[in-house]
């Protein structure tokens, strides 16, 4: 895989690539959107803590397929308020720390989730041999 960041467009302003090329023959994993719920059903307070749990949940799903953050091609994330963007982005950057090829990434502000205490949802798509 390789990051795609054409010089003809503005460079990414955060930890992501404009695109990622995936070569033929790799296995794909797509997660469902993960909320900040821990295995025991607890929900941490705040966007950063919820996003960190979302990424931990995604990591567990990827691990089932023998993959990790370095295999992620794309991240789609959703927050319920513009004020939650910084906490989400901090958690994303922490999860991707040390990853050489950054994934493509989209962050959308939504009106809400199934329960009002949910602040963040994250889904990832990954590919690996």
C-alpha positions in Angstrom: 0.0 0.0 0.0 1.1 3.6 -0.5 -0.1 7.0 0.6 -1.4 9.2 -2.2 -0.8 12.9 -1.6 -0.6 14.8 -4.9 1.4 18.0 -4.9 -1.4 19.6 -6.9 -3.7 19.8 -3.9 -3.2 21.2 -0.4 -1.4 18.7 2.0 -3.4 17.1 4.7 -3.8 19.4 7.8 -3.8 16.5 10.3 -2.6 12.9 10.6 -4.1 11.3 7.5 -3.3 10.7 3.8 -5.5 12.1 1.0 -5.7 8.5 -0.4 -4.2 5.1 0.0 -3.5 2.7 -2.9 -4.1 -0.9 -2.1 -2.4 -3.6 -4.3 -4.2 -6.6 -5.6 -4.3 -9.8 -3.5 -4.6 -8.3 0.0 -7.3 -9.4 2.5 -9.8 -6.7 3.6 -11.4 -6.1 6.9 -14.2 -3.5 7.5 -15.4 -2.9 11.0 -18.9 -1.8 11.9 -19.0 1.6 13.6 -17.6 1.3 17.1 -18.9 3.3 20.0 -16.9 4.1 23.1 -18.4 1.1 25.1 -16.0 -1.1 27.0 -16.5 -4.9 27.1 -18.3 -4.5 30.5 -20.8 -2.0 28.9 -19.2 1.0 30.6 -18.9 4.3 28.7 -16.2 6.7 29.7 -16.8 10.5 30.0 -15.6 12.8 27.3 -14.9 12.6 23.6 -11.2 11.7 24.0 -11.9 8.8 26.3 -14.8 7.6 24.1 -12.7 7.9 21.0 -9.8 6.0 22.6 -12.2 3.2 23.4 -13.6 3.2 19.9 -10.1 2.7 18.6 -9.4 0.0 21.2 -12.5 -1.8 19.9 -11.4 -1.4 16.3 -7.9 -2.7 17.3 -9.5 -5.8 18.8 -11.5 -6.5 15.7 -8.4 -6.0 13.5 -6.4 -8.3 15.8 -8.9 -11.1 15.2 -7.7 -10.9 11.5 -4.0 -10.6 12.4 -4.0 -6.9 11.5 -3.3 -3.6 13.4 -3.3 0.2 12.9 -0.5 0.0 10.3 -2.9 -2.0 8.1 -5.7 0.6 8.2 -6.6 2.1 4.8 -9.4 4.4 5.9 -11.0 5.8 9.0 -14.5 7.2 9.1 -15.4 9.0 12.3 -18.5 10.7 13.6 -18.8 13.2 16.5 -21.9 14.9 17.8 -20.5 18.3 18.2 -17.6 20.4 16.8 -16.2 20.7 20.3 -15.5 17.0 20.3 -13.2 17.2 17.3 -10.0 17.9 19.3 -10.6 15.0 21.7 -11.3 12.6 18.8 -8.3 13.8 16.8 -6.0 13.4 19.8 -7.2 9.8 20.3 -6.7 9.1 16.6 -3.2 10.5 16.6 -2.3 8.5 19.7 -3.6 5.3 18.0 -1.7 6.0 14.8 1.6 7.0 16.6 4.5 5.3 14.9 2.4 4.3 11.8 4.5 5.1 8.7 1.8 5.2 6.1 -1.2 7.1 7.4 -4.7 6.1 6.3 -7.3 8.2 4.5 -9.6 9.7 7.1 -13.0 11.5 7.2 -14.6 13.2 10.2 -18.2 14.1 10.2 -20.3 16.0 12.7 -23.7 14.3 13.2 -26.8 15.2 15.1 -26.6 12.2 17.4 -26.4 8.5 18.0 -28.9 6.0 19.5 -28.2 7.3 23.0 -27.4 10.9 23.9 -24.3 10.0 25.9 -22.5 8.6 22.9 -20.2 11.3 21.5 -18.0 9.5 19.0 -18.3 6.6 16.6 -15.4 5.2 14.5 -15.2 2.6 11.7 -12.0 1.5 10.0 -11.2 -0.4 6.8 -7.9 -2.3 6.6 -6.0 -4.5 4.2 -3.1 -6.9 4.7 -1.5 -10.0 3.1 
